[in-house]
């Protein structure tokens, strides 16, 4: 198992190791302080948002019983996997940061909870502040039932140790994965082993878990990881001018990820299971925050586990790293089902992110607020769409009802009203706004020179752009400066001015995903893409869990049609220990395959066991070497393997998101047919 890589530019290394020395000092020499316009916006927000409602602070502190004497968690080789202390600047008493939206600053402080909490006397415990997600422990008759073992082995192990050291050591009896995103299963090897599972420890997940834990992150993995640089502020130091929070938690840990396949799946809409004397009713909620997800109710404890369906924020309907658009209406319906099935008698509600809610009235209030926000998002946007408002307009038209805006549980931190509203239209109507001009538009690099020429060249654009920035019209400034940057990617003055506008917009955003995207783009416009920058990726456990068919699908994506133009061949691939027979065919510069078939007169037949194929998938061995030494049996023209390998592109994560930022060759060494790292699905 390999540790996930995180390498940063030297200045950005602060993001892993230390807090910024001065809360008022910008980390970037080109960085700007909040403008007078931004300061005024933040001042008005402090005066109008419901800051008198302190219940979240009271509930987030309730039940704290242990705080560790360390602020960092390290891997075996001494690398920092987690550093809550790097955000301590947020805890400076009375500090108001004009570079942070006041609502986001409030959320960022709430997410500074760090330690072990007793949620229900002697029965339910939760460790918060050890990772992006929470890890929860239910005391059974003889041991612990663990819900969502964080993203990394190291953070999960530290959380379990803190629990055992504080309340008494017990064995782990079961692990529950609430859903198929990596921050809810990646740390499983910190709490159990394969041997534990062989000896009877159960691992329970919703139906479809394994398929979706892998499939959501395969086909567009490289580009998803590159886009994550913006959504998660990968290059931003932890600073009032950089990374402050990730809305559902502080940040993603950087330790060792793993995956242990579930031993039991929950398939019914509602399914009751008793483990170690604890009665649990699982509610399947597919198509909400994840394609495979489930809530859990504890009828004997009157406690409801809301997974990632109800947290301290309105979530992403469309996540900016890229993923299939989610169903806001279905999400609201699943919350409504939970409200009426369990919410009428629940006395404590806890989840895989944020903090618990206590008391039935409070729980119903939060459930209704989130139900109504998702439902109104769907219905309100479609109401506008049916009146002619397009995907390119709706984010400037749709508004969350005032009654919901006044409730903290209905604020959009992880999602944003702007990108979620566009996502609803995209889900139902697609990307086209029905104007033929936008149906087959010019690429930005082709259209931008036209605009620049018509506007009289770079000088008047820079003059007008500076005028707009100076007057606080940042979006208007980006509209013309973006054209100039695409037309003249090496014009650093234009890139710096666009970065100035992006930075002020970022300071004003409530959603950290949106904030990070603007600030991350500003960073790259000013400094370029640093060499050696990568994002955390899932470990080999997840690649080994891929279906053979899915691996072949991705080989098809990697085929460069120009290189395969004159190739035609057929391969019979047999995996005898899995009883798999697959025909792989190259024709018309396209690689396809079909399962449960054997081709007559194939050019090559290959037979190897799944364990050996996994070594090819993870890059441990080359297929040609296995054919040569007999590990893989073959009949026919083995040169076909070399031909196929010669067509495969290696995807590079260092491509430009903004023009003129200097694409870097960051492609890791690949082993022909090795599966590149999958996308990072932490946080949904």
C-alpha positions as CSV (number, residue, x, y, z in Angstrom):
1,X,0.0,0.0,0.0
2,X,1.4,3.3,-1.0
3,X,1.1,6.6,0.8
4,X,-0.7,9.3,-1.1
5,X,1.6,11.9,-2.6
6,X,1.2,15.6,-1.9
7,X,4.0,17.8,-3.2
8,X,3.8,21.5,-3.2
9,X,5.7,24.6,-4.3
10,X,8.1,25.6,-1.5
11,X,6.0,28.5,-0.4
12,X,2.9,26.4,-0.4
13,X,4.6,23.8,1.8
14,X,3.4,25.9,4.7
15,X,0.0,24.5,4.0
16,X,1.1,21.1,5.4
17,X,3.6,22.1,8.1
18,X,2.8,25.4,9.8
19,X,0.4,28.2,10.2
20,X,1.1,31.6,8.6
21,X,3.4,33.6,10.8
22,X,1.2,36.6,10.8
23,X,-2.5,36.6,10.1
24,X,-2.1,40.0,8.4
25,X,0.8,39.0,6.1
26,X,-0.1,37.8,2.6
27,X,1.7,34.7,1.5
28,X,2.1,35.8,-2.1
29,X,4.3,38.8,-2.9
30,X,1.8,39.8,-5.6
31,X,-1.2,39.2,-3.3
32,X,-3.5,42.1,-2.4
33,X,-5.4,42.9,0.8
34,X,-9.2,43.2,0.7
35,X,-10.3,46.2,-1.2
36,X,-12.5,48.9,0.3
37,X,-15.4,47.4,-1.7
38,X,-14.7,43.9,-0.3
39,X,-14.4,45.3,3.3
40,X,-17.8,47.0,2.9
41,X,-19.4,43.8,1.7
42,X,-18.1,41.9,4.6
43,X,-19.2,44.6,7.0
44,X,-22.8,44.5,5.7
45,X,-22.8,40.7,5.9
46,X,-21.8,40.8,9.6
47,X,-24.7,43.2,10.2
48,X,-27.4,41.1,8.4
49,X,-26.6,37.4,8.9
50,X,-28.1,35.7,12.0
51,X,-25.0,35.7,14.2
52,X,-27.1,35.9,17.3
53,X,-28.1,32.2,16.7
54,X,-25.3,30.5,18.7
55,X,-26.8,27.0,18.9
56,X,-24.3,25.4,16.5
57,X,-21.5,26.5,18.8
58,X,-23.2,25.1,21.8
59,X,-24.0,21.8,20.1
60,X,-20.5,21.5,18.5
61,X,-18.9,21.8,22.0
62,X,-21.3,19.5,23.8
63,X,-19.9,16.3,25.1
64,X,-16.2,17.0,24.7
65,X,-14.4,14.6,27.0
66,X,-10.8,14.4,25.6
67,X,-8.4,16.6,23.6
68,X,-5.1,15.1,22.6
69,X,-1.9,16.8,23.5
70,X,-0.7,16.8,19.9
71,X,-1.9,19.0,16.9
72,X,-0.3,16.9,14.2
73,X,-0.6,13.3,13.1
74,X,2.3,11.8,11.2
75,X,2.9,8.8,8.9
76,X,5.4,6.1,9.7
77,X,8.1,7.9,7.8
78,X,7.5,11.2,9.7
79,X,5.4,13.0,7.0
80,X,2.7,15.2,8.4
81,X,-0.6,13.5,7.5
82,X,-2.8,15.9,9.5
83,X,-2.2,19.3,11.1
84,X,-5.1,21.0,12.8
85,X,-2.7,23.5,14.3
86,X,-2.0,25.1,11.0
87,X,-5.5,26.7,11.2
88,X,-5.0,28.1,14.7
89,X,-5.0,31.6,13.3
90,X,-8.8,31.2,13.1
91,X,-9.0,31.0,16.9
92,X,-7.5,34.4,17.6
93,X,-10.2,35.9,19.8
94,X,-12.2,38.8,18.3
95,X,-10.5,38.5,15.0
96,X,-12.6,39.5,12.0
97,X,-10.9,38.7,8.6
98,X,-12.1,40.9,5.8
99,X,-10.5,38.4,3.4
100,X,-13.0,35.8,4.5
101,X,-16.7,35.8,4.1
102,X,-18.1,36.2,7.6
103,X,-20.4,33.2,7.3
104,X,-17.4,31.1,6.0
105,X,-15.3,32.3,8.9
106,X,-18.0,31.2,11.3
107,X,-18.1,27.7,9.6
108,X,-14.3,27.5,9.7
109,X,-14.2,28.1,13.4
110,X,-16.9,25.5,14.0
111,X,-14.8,23.0,12.1
112,X,-11.9,23.6,14.5
113,X,-13.5,21.1,16.9
114,X,-10.7,18.7,17.8
115,X,-11.0,15.7,20.1
116,X,-13.3,13.0,21.4
117,X,-17.0,13.7,22.1
118,X,-19.5,11.7,24.0
119,X,-22.7,12.1,22.0
120,X,-24.9,9.7,24.0
121,X,-23.9,8.6,27.5
122,X,-21.7,5.6,27.3
123,X,-23.1,4.6,23.9
124,X,-22.1,6.9,21.1
125,X,-18.8,8.6,20.7
126,X,-17.3,10.7,17.9
127,X,-13.8,12.0,17.1
128,X,-13.9,15.3,15.2
129,X,-11.1,17.4,13.7
130,X,-8.9,14.5,12.8
131,X,-9.7,14.5,9.1
132,X,-12.2,16.0,6.6
133,X,-14.8,13.6,7.9
134,X,-15.8,12.4,11.4
135,X,-15.3,8.9,12.8
136,X,-18.1,7.6,15.0
137,X,-18.1,4.7,17.5
138,X,-21.1,2.8,18.9
139,X,-20.6,0.7,22.0
140,X,-22.0,-2.8,21.6
141,X,-22.2,-5.5,24.2
142,X,-18.5,-6.5,23.7
143,X,-16.9,-4.0,21.3
144,X,-17.0,-1.0,19.0
145,X,-19.1,-0.6,15.9
146,X,-17.3,2.1,13.8
147,X,-19.0,4.4,11.3
148,X,-16.9,5.9,8.5
149,X,-13.2,5.3,9.4
150,X,-11.9,8.6,7.9
151,X,-9.7,9.1,4.8
152,X,-6.3,7.8,6.1
153,X,-5.0,4.9,8.1
154,X,-3.0,7.2,10.4
155,X,-5.8,9.5,11.4
156,X,-8.3,6.7,11.9
157,X,-5.8,4.8,14.1
158,X,-5.1,7.9,16.2
159,X,-8.9,8.4,16.7
160,X,-9.4,4.8,17.8
161,X,-6.5,5.1,20.2
162,X,-7.8,8.3,21.7
163,X,-11.2,6.5,22.3
164,X,-9.7,3.4,23.8
165,X,-7.3,5.4,26.0
166,X,-10.1,7.6,27.3
167,X,-13.1,5.3,27.8
168,X,-11.5,1.8,27.9
169,X,-10.2,-0.5,25.2
170,X,-12.6,-2.7,23.3
171,X,-12.2,-4.8,20.1
172,X,-13.8,-3.6,16.9
173,X,-16.8,-5.7,16.0
174,X,-17.9,-4.1,12.8
175,X,-17.2,-1.2,10.4
176,X,-19.9,0.6,8.5
177,X,-19.2,2.5,5.3
178,X,-22.0,5.1,4.9
179,X,-21.2,5.7,1.3
180,X,-18.7,5.4,-1.6
181,X,-16.5,8.5,-1.2
182,X,-12.9,7.9,0.0
183,X,-13.0,10.0,3.2
184,X,-15.6,7.5,4.5
185,X,-13.6,4.3,3.9
186,X,-10.0,5.2,3.2
187,X,-8.8,4.9,6.8
188,X,-10.2,1.4,7.4
189,X,-6.8,-0.2,7.7
190,X,-6.2,2.0,10.7
191,X,-9.0,0.3,12.7
192,X,-9.2,-3.3,11.3
193,X,-7.1,-5.7,9.2
194,X,-7.8,-8.4,6.7
195,X,-7.2,-10.9,9.5
196,X,-9.9,-9.2,11.6
197,X,-12.3,-9.7,8.8
198,X,-11.3,-13.3,8.3
199,X,-12.0,-13.7,12.1
200,X,-15.5,-12.4,11.8
201,X,-15.4,-8.6,11.9
202,X,-18.2,-7.4,9.6
203,X,-17.8,-4.6,7.0
204,X,-21.2,-3.3,6.0
205,X,-22.0,-0.9,3.1
206,X,-24.9,0.1,0.9
207,X,-25.6,-1.9,-2.3
208,X,-23.5,-0.7,-5.1
209,X,-20.7,0.5,-2.8
210,X,-17.7,-1.2,-4.4
211,X,-18.9,-0.4,-7.9
212,X,-19.3,3.3,-7.2
213,X,-16.3,3.6,-4.9
214,X,-14.3,2.9,-8.0
215,X,-16.4,3.9,-11.0
216,X,-17.0,7.5,-10.0
217,X,-13.3,8.1,-10.0
218,X,-11.9,6.2,-13.0
219,X,-12.8,7.5,-16.5
220,X,-12.0,11.2,-15.9
221,X,-9.6,10.7,-13.0
222,X,-6.7,12.8,-14.3
223,X,-8.8,15.9,-15.1
224,X,-10.8,15.5,-11.9
225,X,-7.6,15.6,-9.9
226,X,-6.3,18.6,-11.8
227,X,-9.6,20.5,-11.2
228,X,-9.3,19.6,-7.5
229,X,-6.3,21.9,-7.4
230,X,-8.8,24.7,-7.6
231,X,-11.8,23.3,-5.6
232,X,-9.6,22.2,-2.6
233,X,-7.0,25.0,-2.9
234,X,-4.1,22.6,-3.2
235,X,-1.5,25.3,-3.7
236,X,-2.9,27.7,-1.2
237,X,-1.2,28.0,2.2
238,X,-3.4,28.0,5.3
239,X,-3.9,31.7,5.7
240,X,-6.7,34.3,5.9
241,X,-5.7,35.0,2.3
242,X,-5.6,31.3,1.3
243,X,-7.1,28.1,2.6
244,X,-9.4,28.5,5.6
245,X,-11.7,25.6,5.5
246,X,-13.4,22.9,3.3
247,X,-16.9,23.5,4.7
248,X,-17.6,19.9,5.8
249,X,-14.3,19.8,7.6
250,X,-10.9,21.5,7.7
251,X,-9.2,19.7,4.9
252,X,-8.2,16.3,3.6
253,X,-5.6,14.2,5.5
254,X,-2.5,13.2,3.6
255,X,-1.9,9.7,5.0
256,X,-2.3,6.2,3.7
257,X,-5.5,5.2,2.0
258,X,-6.9,1.7,1.8
259,X,-10.1,-0.3,1.1
260,X,-11.4,-3.5,2.6
261,X,-14.2,-5.0,0.6
262,X,-17.5,-5.2,2.5
263,X,-18.7,-8.5,3.8
264,X,-22.3,-7.5,3.8
265,X,-24.5,-5.2,1.7
266,X,-27.7,-3.4,2.5
267,X,-30.0,-3.8,-0.5
268,X,-33.5,-3.0,0.8
269,X,-35.0,0.5,1.2
270,X,-35.1,-0.2,4.9
271,X,-33.2,-3.1,6.5
272,X,-32.8,-3.9,10.2
273,X,-29.5,-5.5,11.3
274,X,-28.4,-6.3,14.9
275,X,-24.6,-6.4,15.5
276,X,-23.1,-7.0,19.0
277,X,-26.5,-6.3,20.6
278,X,-27.0,-3.0,18.8
279,X,-30.2,-2.7,16.7
280,X,-29.8,-0.6,13.5
281,X,-32.2,0.3,10.8
282,X,-30.4,1.2,7.6
283,X,-32.1,3.5,5.1
284,X,-30.8,3.3,1.5
285,X,-30.6,6.7,-0.1
286,X,-29.0,6.1,-3.6
287,X,-28.6,9.1,-5.8
288,X,-28.2,11.7,-3.0
289,X,-24.7,12.9,-2.0
290,X,-23.2,9.7,-3.4
291,X,-24.6,7.1,-5.8
292,X,-24.5,4.5,-3.0
293,X,-25.3,5.9,0.4
294,X,-27.3,5.0,3.5
295,X,-28.5,6.6,6.7
296,X,-28.9,4.6,10.0
297,X,-31.4,4.8,12.8
298,X,-30.8,3.3,16.3
299,X,-34.4,2.6,17.6
300,X,-33.3,1.7,21.1
301,X,-31.2,4.8,21.4
302,X,-33.4,7.3,19.5
303,X,-30.4,8.3,17.6
304,X,-30.2,9.0,13.8
305,X,-27.0,8.8,11.7
306,X,-27.5,11.1,8.7
307,X,-24.3,10.0,6.8
308,X,-23.4,12.9,4.5
309,X,-27.1,13.6,3.5
310,X,-27.7,16.1,6.4
311,X,-24.6,18.0,7.6
312,X,-23.8,21.6,8.5
313,X,-24.1,22.9,5.0
314,X,-26.0,22.5,1.7
315,X,-23.9,20.2,-0.3
316,X,-22.9,20.0,-4.0
317,X,-25.4,19.1,-6.6
318,X,-22.5,19.6,-8.9
319,X,-19.1,19.2,-7.4
320,X,-16.5,21.5,-9.0
321,X,-13.9,18.8,-9.4
322,X,-16.3,17.2,-11.8
323,X,-18.8,14.4,-11.3
324,X,-22.2,13.4,-12.6
325,X,-24.8,16.0,-11.6
326,X,-26.8,14.9,-8.5
327,X,-30.6,14.9,-8.1
328,X,-31.6,17.7,-5.7
329,X,-35.3,16.6,-5.8
330,X,-34.4,13.0,-4.9
331,X,-32.1,14.2,-2.1
332,X,-35.0,16.2,-0.6
333,X,-37.3,13.2,-0.8
334,X,-34.8,10.9,1.0
335,X,-34.5,13.5,3.8
336,X,-38.3,13.7,4.0
337,X,-38.5,9.9,4.2
338,X,-36.0,10.0,7.1
339,X,-37.9,12.9,8.8
340,X,-41.2,10.9,8.9
341,X,-39.7,7.4,9.4
342,X,-37.2,8.4,12.2
343,X,-37.3,12.1,12.8
344,X,-40.5,12.2,14.8
345,X,-38.8,10.5,17.8
346,X,-35.1,11.1,17.3
347,X,-33.3,12.8,20.2
348,X,-29.8,13.0,18.7
349,X,-28.7,13.3,15.1
350,X,-25.1,12.9,14.1
351,X,-23.3,12.6,10.8
352,X,-20.1,11.9,9.0
353,X,-19.3,15.7,8.9
354,X,-20.0,18.7,11.0
355,X,-21.5,18.3,14.5
356,X,-24.6,16.6,16.1
357,X,-28.0,18.2,16.8
358,X,-29.8,17.5,20.1
359,X,-33.5,17.4,21.0
360,X,-36.3,16.5,18.7
361,X,-37.5,20.0,17.9
362,X,-34.0,21.1,16.9
363,X,-33.5,17.9,14.8
364,X,-36.8,18.4,12.9
365,X,-35.9,22.0,12.3
366,X,-32.6,21.1,10.7
367,X,-34.0,18.2,8.7
368,X,-36.8,20.4,7.3
369,X,-34.4,23.3,6.5
370,X,-32.2,21.0,4.4
371,X,-35.1,19.1,2.8
372,X,-36.7,22.4,1.8
373,X,-33.5,23.9,0.5
374,X,-32.8,21.0,-1.9
375,X,-36.4,20.9,-3.0
376,X,-36.6,24.6,-3.6
377,X,-33.4,24.5,-5.5
378,X,-34.8,21.9,-7.8
379,X,-38.3,23.4,-8.1
380,X,-37.3,27.1,-8.1
381,X,-34.7,26.6,-10.8
382,X,-37.1,24.6,-13.0
383,X,-39.8,27.2,-12.5
384,X,-37.4,29.8,-13.9
385,X,-36.2,27.5,-16.7
386,X,-39.8,27.0,-17.8
387,X,-40.1,30.8,-18.1
388,X,-37.0,30.9,-20.4
389,X,-34.2,31.5,-17.9
390,X,-31.1,29.7,-19.3
391,X,-28.2,27.8,-17.8
392,X,-26.1,30.9,-18.4
393,X,-28.5,33.2,-16.5
394,X,-30.1,31.2,-13.7
395,X,-27.2,31.7,-11.2
396,X,-27.9,35.5,-11.4
397,X,-31.7,35.0,-11.1
398,X,-32.5,32.2,-8.7
399,X,-32.6,33.1,-5.0
400,X,-33.0,30.9,-1.9
401,X,-36.1,31.9,0.0
402,X,-35.3,34.5,2.7
403,X,-36.6,32.2,5.5
404,X,-34.0,29.6,4.5
405,X,-31.2,32.2,4.0
406,X,-31.7,33.1,7.7
407,X,-31.0,29.5,8.8
408,X,-27.4,28.4,9.2
409,X,-28.2,24.8,8.3
410,X,-29.4,26.0,4.9
411,X,-26.3,28.0,4.0
412,X,-24.3,26.8,1.0
413,X,-20.8,26.2,2.1
414,X,-19.8,23.0,0.3
415,X,-22.1,23.8,-2.6
416,X,-22.9,27.3,-3.7
417,X,-26.2,28.6,-4.9
418,X,-24.6,29.8,-8.1
419,X,-23.1,26.5,-9.3
420,X,-25.9,24.3,-7.9
421,X,-28.6,26.3,-9.7
422,X,-26.8,25.9,-13.0
423,X,-26.4,22.2,-12.2
424,X,-30.1,21.7,-11.9
425,X,-30.7,23.0,-15.4
426,X,-27.8,21.0,-16.7
427,X,-29.3,17.8,-15.2
428,X,-32.6,18.3,-17.0
429,X,-31.7,20.3,-20.1
430,X,-27.9,19.9,-20.6
431,X,-25.3,22.6,-21.2
432,X,-26.9,24.3,-24.2
433,X,-28.9,27.6,-23.6
434,X,-30.7,27.2,-27.0
435,X,-28.9,30.1,-28.6
436,X,-27.3,28.6,-31.8
437,X,-24.3,30.9,-31.3
438,X,-23.4,28.8,-28.2
439,X,-24.1,25.4,-29.7
440,X,-20.8,25.1,-31.6
441,X,-18.8,28.1,-30.1
442,X,-15.3,29.0,-31.0
443,X,-12.7,27.8,-28.5
444,X,-11.7,30.7,-26.2
445,X,-8.2,30.9,-27.7
446,X,-9.8,31.4,-31.1
447,X,-12.5,33.8,-30.1
448,X,-10.4,36.0,-27.7
449,X,-8.2,37.6,-30.4
450,X,-11.3,38.7,-32.2
451,X,-12.5,40.5,-29.1
452,X,-9.1,42.0,-28.3
453,X,-8.8,43.3,-31.8
454,X,-12.3,44.9,-31.7
455,X,-11.5,46.4,-28.3
456,X,-8.4,48.1,-29.7
457,X,-5.7,45.8,-28.4
458,X,-4.2,45.1,-25.0
459,X,-3.7,48.7,-23.8
460,X,-7.3,49.9,-23.7
461,X,-8.4,46.6,-22.2
462,X,-5.8,46.9,-19.4
463,X,-6.8,50.5,-18.8
464,X,-10.5,49.6,-18.6
465,X,-9.8,46.5,-16.6
466,X,-7.9,48.5,-14.0
467,X,-10.7,51.0,-13.9
468,X,-13.2,48.2,-13.2
469,X,-11.0,46.6,-10.5
470,X,-10.5,50.0,-8.9
471,X,-14.3,50.6,-8.8
472,X,-15.0,47.2,-7.3
473,X,-16.6,45.8,-10.5
474,X,-14.6,42.5,-10.3
475,X,-16.9,40.3,-12.4
476,X,-17.0,42.9,-15.2
477,X,-13.2,43.1,-15.1
478,X,-12.9,39.4,-15.5
479,X,-15.1,39.4,-18.5
480,X,-12.7,41.5,-20.6
481,X,-9.4,40.6,-18.9
482,X,-10.1,36.9,-19.4
483,X,-10.4,37.6,-23.2
484,X,-7.0,39.3,-23.1
485,X,-5.3,36.6,-21.2
486,X,-6.6,34.0,-23.7
487,X,-5.5,36.1,-26.6
488,X,-2.1,36.9,-25.1
489,X,-1.2,34.1,-22.7
490,X,2.3,35.5,-22.0
491,X,1.0,39.0,-21.1
492,X,1.9,38.9,-17.4
493,X,0.4,42.4,-16.7
494,X,-3.0,41.1,-17.9
495,X,-2.6,37.9,-15.9
496,X,-1.8,39.8,-12.7
497,X,-4.7,42.1,-13.1
498,X,-7.1,39.2,-13.8
499,X,-5.6,37.6,-10.6
500,X,-6.4,40.7,-8.6
501,X,-10.0,40.6,-9.7
502,X,-10.2,36.8,-9.0
503,X,-8.7,37.4,-5.5
504,X,-11.3,39.9,-4.4
505,X,-14.1,37.7,-5.7
506,X,-12.6,34.8,-3.8
507,X,-12.5,36.8,-0.6
508,X,-16.2,37.6,-0.9
509,X,-17.4,34.0,-1.5
510,X,-19.2,32.0,1.2
511,X,-18.4,28.6,-0.3
512,X,-14.8,27.5,0.2
513,X,-14.9,25.5,-3.0
514,X,-15.7,28.6,-5.0
515,X,-13.3,30.7,-2.9
516,X,-10.5,28.3,-3.4
517,X,-11.2,28.1,-7.2
518,X,-10.8,31.9,-7.6
519,X,-7.8,32.1,-5.2
520,X,-6.2,29.0,-6.8
521,X,-6.6,30.5,-10.3
522,X,-5.1,33.8,-9.0
523,X,-2.1,31.9,-7.6
524,X,-1.4,30.1,-10.9
525,X,-1.9,33.2,-13.0
526,X,0.7,35.0,-10.8
527,X,3.2,32.2,-10.3
528,X,2.5,29.6,-12.9
529,X,2.1,25.9,-12.2
530,X,4.8,24.6,-9.9
531,X,6.9,21.6,-10.8
532,X,6.2,18.6,-8.7
533,X,2.7,19.6,-7.7
534,X,0.3,16.7,-7.4
535,X,-2.9,15.9,-5.5
536,X,-3.7,13.0,-3.1
537,X,-4.9,9.9,-4.9
538,X,-6.4,6.7,-3.9
539,X,-4.1,3.8,-3.1
540,X,-3.6,0.4,-4.8
541,X,-6.5,-1.1,-2.8
542,X,-9.0,0.8,-4.9
543,X,-7.3,0.0,-8.2
544,X,-7.3,-3.7,-7.3
545,X,-11.0,-3.4,-6.7
546,X,-11.7,-2.3,-10.2
547,X,-13.6,-4.7,-12.4
548,X,-11.6,-6.1,-15.3
549,X,-14.1,-4.6,-17.7
550,X,-13.7,-1.1,-16.1
551,X,-9.9,-1.4,-16.5
552,X,-10.3,-2.2,-20.2
553,X,-12.8,0.7,-20.6
554,X,-10.0,3.0,-19.4
555,X,-7.5,1.5,-21.7
556,X,-9.9,2.4,-24.4
557,X,-9.9,6.0,-23.2
558,X,-6.1,6.0,-23.2
559,X,-5.8,4.9,-26.9
560,X,-4.6,7.6,-29.1
561,X,-6.6,7.2,-32.3
562,X,-3.9,8.6,-34.5
563,X,-1.4,6.0,-33.3
564,X,-3.9,3.2,-33.7
565,X,-5.2,4.2,-37.2
566,X,-3.9,1.2,-39.1
567,X,-4.2,-1.5,-36.4
568,X,-6.7,-4.3,-36.4
569,X,-6.5,-7.2,-33.9
570,X,-8.5,-9.3,-31.6
571,X,-7.5,-10.6,-28.2
572,X,-9.2,-13.3,-26.1
573,X,-8.5,-12.5,-22.4
574,X,-9.3,-15.2,-19.9
575,X,-9.2,-14.9,-16.1
576,X,-9.7,-18.5,-15.1
577,X,-9.9,-18.0,-11.3
578,X,-12.7,-15.5,-11.9
579,X,-14.3,-17.5,-14.7
580,X,-14.0,-14.4,-16.9
581,X,-13.7,-14.5,-20.7
582,X,-13.4,-11.2,-22.5
583,X,-12.9,-10.4,-26.2
584,X,-10.8,-7.2,-26.7
585,X,-10.9,-5.8,-30.2
586,X,-9.0,-3.0,-32.0
587,X,-10.7,-1.7,-35.1
588,X,-11.3,1.7,-36.6
589,X,-8.7,3.2,-34.2
590,X,-11.0,2.2,-31.3
591,X,-10.5,-0.3,-28.5
592,X,-13.7,-2.1,-27.4
593,X,-14.4,-5.2,-25.4
594,X,-17.3,-7.6,-24.6
595,X,-17.6,-9.9,-21.6
596,X,-18.7,-13.5,-21.6
597,X,-17.5,-14.1,-25.1
598,X,-14.7,-15.9,-26.9
599,X,-13.7,-14.9,-30.4
600,X,-13.0,-17.4,-33.1
601,X,-9.6,-16.9,-34.8
602,X,-8.3,-14.4,-32.3
603,X,-4.9,-13.0,-33.1
604,X,-3.8,-13.6,-29.5
605,X,-5.2,-15.5,-26.5
606,X,-4.0,-14.6,-23.0
607,X,-4.8,-16.4,-19.8
608,X,-3.7,-15.2,-16.3
609,X,-5.2,-15.2,-12.8
610,X,-6.7,-12.1,-11.4
611,X,-4.0,-11.6,-8.8
612,X,-1.4,-11.5,-11.6
613,X,-3.6,-9.1,-13.6
614,X,-3.7,-6.8,-10.6
615,X,0.1,-6.5,-10.7
616,X,-0.3,-5.3,-14.2
617,X,-3.0,-2.8,-13.2
618,X,-1.0,-1.4,-10.3
619,X,2.3,-1.2,-12.3
620,X,4.1,-3.8,-10.3
621,X,4.8,-5.9,-13.4
622,X,4.7,-5.6,-17.1
623,X,2.4,-7.9,-19.1
624,X,5.1,-8.6,-21.7
625,X,7.4,-9.9,-18.9
626,X,4.6,-12.1,-17.6
627,X,4.0,-13.6,-21.1
628,X,7.8,-14.2,-21.4
629,X,8.2,-16.0,-18.1
630,X,5.0,-18.0,-18.3
631,X,3.1,-16.2,-15.5
632,X,0.6,-15.4,-18.2
633,X,-0.2,-18.1,-20.8
634,X,-0.5,-17.1,-24.4
635,X,-1.3,-18.5,-27.8
636,X,-0.8,-16.5,-31.0
637,X,1.0,-13.3,-31.9
638,X,2.3,-11.7,-28.7
639,X,3.5,-8.7,-30.6
640,X,-0.1,-7.5,-30.4
641,X,0.5,-6.6,-26.8
642,X,3.4,-4.3,-27.7
643,X,1.3,-2.8,-30.5
644,X,-1.5,-2.0,-28.1
645,X,0.9,-0.5,-25.5
646,X,2.3,1.8,-28.2
647,X,-1.1,3.5,-28.7
648,X,-1.7,4.3,-25.0
649,X,-1.3,8.0,-23.9
650,X,0.0,8.9,-20.5
651,X,-2.2,11.6,-19.0
652,X,-0.4,14.5,-17.4
653,X,-1.9,16.3,-14.4
654,X,0.2,19.4,-15.2
655,X,-2.0,20.8,-18.0
656,X,-3.1,24.5,-17.8
657,X,-6.5,25.4,-16.4
658,X,-5.7,29.1,-17.0
659,X,-3.8,30.2,-20.2
660,X,-0.2,31.2,-19.8
661,X,0.4,29.4,-16.5
662,X,3.1,27.1,-18.0
663,X,2.0,23.5,-18.4
664,X,4.4,21.2,-16.5
665,X,5.3,17.6,-17.3
666,X,4.2,16.0,-14.1
667,X,3.3,12.6,-15.6
668,X,4.4,9.8,-13.2
669,X,6.4,6.9,-14.7
670,X,3.9,4.4,-16.1
671,X,4.2,0.7,-16.8
672,X,2.3,0.3,-20.1
673,X,-1.0,-1.0,-19.0
674,X,-0.9,0.3,-15.4
675,X,-4.0,2.1,-14.3
676,X,-3.2,5.8,-13.5
677,X,-4.3,7.1,-10.1
678,X,-8.0,7.3,-9.7
679,X,-9.7,10.6,-8.9
680,X,-9.9,11.9,-5.4
681,X,-13.5,11.6,-4.2
682,X,-12.9,12.9,-0.7
683,X,-15.7,15.3,0.4
684,X,-18.0,14.3,-2.5
